[in-house]
């Protein structure tokens, strides 16, 4: 594909790094220093220019652009760049990252003929909110073609090792002592402190969570959010919308005032110096059911989560802004939620990798991938015999009439079947090729 990326920040760089393998990628930005760093490390064409100026795109008029991605840090710049690029180029698909939530309720997507709008702050906030429905879960993923969910749970240190058995879920991943693997069958022994990934009926999985996670014993009602910038405010607003009690802690007085106005006085805003551990006792934060560290500093988020655990809060969540801190957070028993930049990157990559037929999602900090392919009447797969791939470190299933079966031998596909493949990231390209070529 011919791909243009507007914006050479962290998201743009990571997208270019991934997409330059097998695609022609150009990244455009005014910042010559950022472009120089990219040129030194990536085999792509950096272009210094104003993404809001149609003249910047003049050298591409002889090409068909398969994908235009606008990921600068300014919403208006991203929107204008789409207009300017489309004025002179033939663009197949357009993805735009936006920070401000009010665009979500507008008709800007239709007016500008944008294929995908990405709201990373909203994605992170909704991920936090989803944890409230599953107080013993670490993460929950939803899918378009099935009601089955991918739910992870951190096993208590007090759990006695055992093999789980159930008809309506399967284990599709275990992170154990910083190593991840996909069990080749369900007869795997679960150990204390494992992070286990289940796929199946929600009720069945949640029933197992009750046995595995022995620390959280009540519903989540009282919430504490550390960090009063835009993400912290968005999380607090999402928690309010689902009827929770919220306290927000921020050391900057101006941010406190802005948060109080944005949240319409419905949240207890605490202006406190972050460095003091006494705030947990002084402000009665230690009675919270969940603690969310939502600053832009991962090291600080880790420290505050550890302080929260020390004060007695059982469920602690850290926003993860830098992937290199992901494993450390997990090893410390902290629930990890993708920050806005990582959410934007992952959402865009999943959208690029998915088609109208195949869905692709990563999990366990992008250590594994799930692929789903729906058998539509018009797909040419109906009544076709297929055989499973022999790729190691993967598990294959098919769903028929809302029941899931292991795909270990040749089968004849029927209309509305769903082919599902779970793969470790290192083997994912082989599995992807198999499921696309069915």
N, C-alpha and C positions, 0 to 999 in steps of 0.2 A: 504493500500500500504506500501511497504518497501521503505523508502526514505532516501537517504544520502545527507547531505548538507555540502559542502566544504566551510568553512568560517564562523566564529562566530561573525562577525561584526553586524552592525545595521540591515542590510537586512537579513542576515542569522538568527539572533535572532528572528525577526518578522515572518519570514517564519516558523521557528520551532515552535513558539508560536501558530500560526494558524493551522499548519498541524499536530501537535501532538494530536489534537482531532480526533480520528478515524484512525490514521495511526501510523506505527512504524517508528519513526524518529531518526536518528543518525546525530549529527553535529560534524564535525572534524575541529580542528584548533591547531596551535602550542601554542597559547596564553592561558596558564593555568588559568589566572585571568578571561578572558572572559568566559571560559568554566565553571569556578566555579560559576559565576553569573548566567549562564544558568541553572546549576544543582540546584541552590537554588530556582529558580522560575518556572522551567518547568519540566514536567514529561517526559523527553526524556533521551537518552543515549549520553552524551558528550564523545568524544574520543580525547585525546591529541595525535597529530601526524602530520606528514608532508604529506599534500595532494598530493605532487609531488612524493612521494615514494610509489611504488606498494605494498610494505610490509605492509603499513598502512591498506590496505584493506583485508589483509589475513583472518581476522576473519569473513568476510562476504561471503567467497567463497561457503558456503553451502546454500546460499539464492539467490533467484531471486530478483534483485533490480528493482523495478518498475520505480523509478525516481532518477536521480543523478543531483543535482543542484550545480553549481560552482559559488559562489558569493564572493570570496575574493576581495580585492581592487586592485589586480595586474592581468592584462590581461594574461600575460604569465603563471602565476601560475594556473589560471583557465583552460587554454587550456591544460597545461601539466597534470593537475589533471584528466581531462577527459581521456587522453591517458593512464595514469597509472591505473586508475580505470577499464577501459574497458579491459585492458590487463589481468586482473585476475577475473573480475566479469561478470556476465550475466546481462546487463542493458537494460531495455525496452526503456526508454526515457532519453534524456540528455538535460538540459538547462544550458546555459552559459551566464553570464553577462560580457560584455566587455565595456571598457571606450573609447578606441581609435577608431575613426571613420574609419580609413583606413582598418580595418578588414571587414567593411561592403561591400567593393567592391572586397574583395578577395574571393577565393573559399574554405576558411577554414571550412565553415559549411559542405560542401560536403566531403572534405578530411577527416574530423574527424567524419563524420556521426553524427553531432549534430542536434537534432530535433528543437531547438529554440535558436537563438542568441538574447540577449536583449542588446540594446544600450541605456541606460537611459539618457545620455547627449543629444543624438540625439532626443529622445522622448520629452524631455523638450523643446528643441529648436524648434521642429516642432509644438508643442502645441502653442508656442508664435507666430510662423509664421502663423498658421491657423487663429489667431485672426485678422490678417490684412485683410483677405477677409470678415470678419464679424465685422466691426468696432463697432457695438452696442452690440455685443454678449460677454458674459463672458467666454464661453467654447463651444466647438463643438466636438461631438463624431460621428464617422463614423462606418458603419456596413457592414459586408460582404454580406449579403443576400438581402439588400434593399438599395435604394438611399435615403430613409428617414434618417433624421439626428436628433440627440438629441442636442438641442441648449438651452443654458441658457442665461438669460438676467437679469440685475439688474434694477429694476423699479426706475425711477426718483422720488425724494422726491417731485417734483412738479406735479406728475401724479394725476389725479382725479380718485378715485376708480370707477371701472366699471367691468362688466362681458364681457369677450371677446367671440366672436363667429366666427367660420370658419369651413369649410368642410374638409380641408386638413391638419389639425394638431390637436393634443390634448395636454392638460396640464397634465404632469406626475409627477409633484413635485413642491412644493413651500417651500422655506425656509423663515420663517417669525419670526423675533425676536429670532434668534438662534434655533428655533424649525422647524423641517422638517415634512411635511406630503404629502401624495399622495391624491389629490382630488378624490372623488368617481364618479364625473361626471364633465363635462366641464362648468357647470353653477356655477362657483366659482368666487367670487369677487376678483379682483386683487387690492392690496393696495400699496401705496407708499412704497418704500424701500424693497419690496418683491424681492426675487431671484426666478425667475420662470423658470421651465424646460419644454420646448416644444418638442414634437416628431411629425415629419411629413415632408411635402414638404418644402424644404429649402426656396423657394421664399415666400411662405405663412408666414412662421415664421419670416423671415426678414422684411416682411411688418408690422407685429405686433411689431417687435422690434423698428421700427421707431416711433410707438405711445407710447411705454413704456419708452424707454431710450431717454430722452430729452436733454441730456447734450452734447453728442458727435454728432457733426453736419457735420463732413467732413471726407474724406478718410484719412487713416493713411499713411503718407509719411515720416515724420521726427521722428526718433526714438532715444531714449537715453537708453543706457545700463549701469547700475552701477555694476561694478565688472569685473575685467580683468583676472580672473582665467579661467580654461578650459571651464566651462559652459558659462560664459559671452562671451568668444570669439566664441564659437559655435553658440550662439544666434545671435551675430553680423553677423557672416558669413551667417546664414540662412536668415537674414533680407536683406543682400546684394544680395543674390541669387534671391530674389523676387523684386529687383529693388528699395529698400528703401534707404533713406539717414540715416546714422548711426553715432552717437557720442558715444564713450565708455569712461567711467570715472573710473580711478583706482589710488589708492594712492601709490602703490608700483612701483617704477621706473623700476625694472627688469621685472615685469609683463607687464608694458606698452610696453617695448621694444619687449617682446615676442609676445604680441598681435599685434603690428604693423607689425612684420614679418609674423605672421600667416595670417593676413588679407591683406597682400601685399600692405600696405599703402593706402588702399581704404576707411579706416574709420578714422575719426578724433579722435585721442587718446588724452585724457586730463588727465594729471598727476596732481591730486588734493587731498588735505587732505579731507577725507570724512566728517570730523567733522564740516566743515564750510558750512553753509547754503548759503553763498554768491556765491558759485559756480553756482547756478541756474541763477543768474543775470549776473555774470561776464562772463560766457561762453555761455550765451543766450540759456540755456537749457529750460527755461520757455516757449519757443515758440514751444516745441516738441508736437507732436500729441499723442505719447505714451511714457511712462516711465517704464522701467523694472529694478527692483532691483534683481540682480542675484548673490548675495553673498551666502556664506554658513551659514550666521547668520540670522535667521528669525527675531530676534528683530531689528537688524540693517535694514533689508529689510523693515520692517514695518515703522520705523522712516523715512527712505528716501522716501518711498511712501507718507507718510503724508506731508513731506516737499515739494514733487513734487505737491501734490494736492494744498497745500497752495500757491505755486508759480503760479498756474493757469493751470497746465496740467490736462486735463479732464480724460484721461484713464491711470490708473496706475496699474502695475502688480507686484506682489511679488512672487518670487520662494519660495515654501513652503517645508522646509526640515524636520520639526517636526510637526506631526499631531496635537499636542496640541495647535499650533498657528493658525490652520485653521479657527476656529470659530471667533477668534479675528480679523483676516484679513478680513473675510466676513463682520463682524459687522462694520468695519471701511470703508466699501465701496471700498475695494481693491480687484482687480481681482486676484484669486489664481491659480497658475500653479504648478503642482506637481514637486518637485525637483527630481534629479536623483535617490536617494535612494528610495523615495516613489514610483517613476515611475517604478523602477525595481521590487519592491515588488508587486505592483498592477498588472503589466504585467504578472509576473510569476503566481500569484494567478488566474488571469483571464484565463491564458493558461491551468493551471491545472484543473480548474473548467469547462472549455469548452471542448467539444468533436468535432468530425467532423460533428455532427448533431446539438448540442446545443452550442450557444454562450452565454457567461456571461460577463457583464461589470458593474462596479460600477460607481456611480455618486454622486454628492453632498458630496464630501469628504468621500465616502464610507458609507453614511447614507442610500443609496438605491441601488438596483441592478436591471438590466434589463436582462431578459433571452429571447433568441430567439431559436426556434426549427423549422427547415426546414422539410417539408414533401416530402421526396424523393420517387421516384417510388419503390425503393427496401426496403423502411423502414417498410412496413407492416401497415402503417397508412392510406394509400389510401382507401377511402370508409369506414373508421372506424368512428363510432359515439363516440364523446367525450363529457364530461360535464365539466363545469368550476369548479375550486376549490373554496371553500367557505372561503379561508383565508382572514382575514381582513387586512386592510392597504395595499391593492394591487389592481392593475387594469389589466385586461386581454383583449387582442385583437387578431384578426387574420387578416392576409392580404391575399387577393385573387385578382389576376389581378391588382396588384398595388393599390388596394383600401383597406383601413383599416376599420374594423368593431369591435364594442364592442363584447366581448365573454361573454355574460350574460346567455346563455342557451345552450342546447345541439346542436351540429352541426355535420355534416358529412364531414370529411376532404377530400380534393381533392389534387391531385398531385401539388406540388409547393406552397401549402399554407405555410404561415409562422405564427407560434404561437408566440405571444409576451406577456411577463408578466413583469410588473413593480411592485416591492415590496420594502417596507421598510426593512432595514437590519435585524431587529429583527424577521421578519416573513419570511425571504428569504429561509431558509432551507425547510420550508413546501412547498413553491412555487416551489423550485428547485426539490423536490421529485415528485411533481405533474407533472411537465413538462417532467421529465426524464421517468416517468412511464406511459406516454400516450400510 
